[in-house]
Amino acid sequence: MHCKGGVGRAGLVAACVLLATEAQSTAADAIAEVRRRRCKTAVETTRQEEFVAKYEAWMRAGEAGGEAGDEG
């Protein structure tokens, strides 16, 4: 998966993959790792950063109550 520039949306997905695979444990660490490996501007916008943070929260909620999105 790749966006036109390979920085914003692609960086967002890469950060989420790092969280999903437990290669990084926090959104901030995942974003920092993507920026370190790709470029300083990866995950370009505040909105993209917020998405990664919400994804981390969603992942943690799933860990606390079984599978993420489980209804019971």
C-alpha positions in Angstrom: 0.0 0.0 0.0 1.4 3.3 -1.0 0.1 6.9 -1.3 1.2 9.3 -4.0 4.1 10.7 -2.0 4.7 7.7 0.2 4.9 9.8 3.3 1.5 10.8 4.9 -1.0 8.0 4.5 1.7 5.4 3.8 3.4 6.5 7.0 0.1 6.3 8.9 -0.4 2.8 7.8 3.2 1.9 8.6 2.8 3.3 12.1 -0.4 1.3 12.6 1.3 -1.9 11.4 4.1 -1.3 13.9 1.4 -1.2 16.6 -0.5 -4.2 15.3 2.6 -6.3 15.2 3.7 -5.0 18.6 7.0 -3.8 17.1 6.1 -0.5 18.9 4.0 -0.1 22.0 2.7 3.5 21.7 1.5 5.7 18.8 4.2 8.2 19.6 6.9 5.5 19.4 5.5 4.1 16.2 5.3 7.5 14.5 8.9 8.3 15.6 10.1 5.0 14.2 8.5 5.6 10.8 10.0 9.1 10.8 13.4 7.7 11.7 13.3 5.1 8.9 11.3 7.0 6.2 11.7 10.7 6.6 11.2 13.4 9.2 7.8 14.4 7.8 6.2 11.0 7.6 2.7 10.9 9.1 2.4 14.5 7.9 -0.7 16.0 9.6 -2.0 16.3 13.1 -5.1 14.5 12.0 -3.0 11.5 10.8 -1.1 11.5 14.2 -4.5 11.5 16.0 -5.6 8.6 13.9 -2.6 6.5 14.9 -3.3 7.5 18.6 -6.9 6.4 18.2 -5.8 3.1 16.6 -3.5 2.5 19.6 -6.5 3.1 22.0 -8.7 0.8 19.9 -6.0 -1.9 20.1 -5.7 -1.5 23.8 -9.4 -1.7 24.3 -9.4 -4.9 22.4 -6.7 -6.3 24.7 -8.7 -5.4 27.7 -11.9 -7.0 26.6 -11.0 -9.8 24.2 -10.9 -9.0 20.5 -11.2 -5.4 19.4 -14.7 -4.8 18.4 -16.1 -7.8 20.3 -19.7 -7.3 21.4 -19.6 -9.8 24.2 
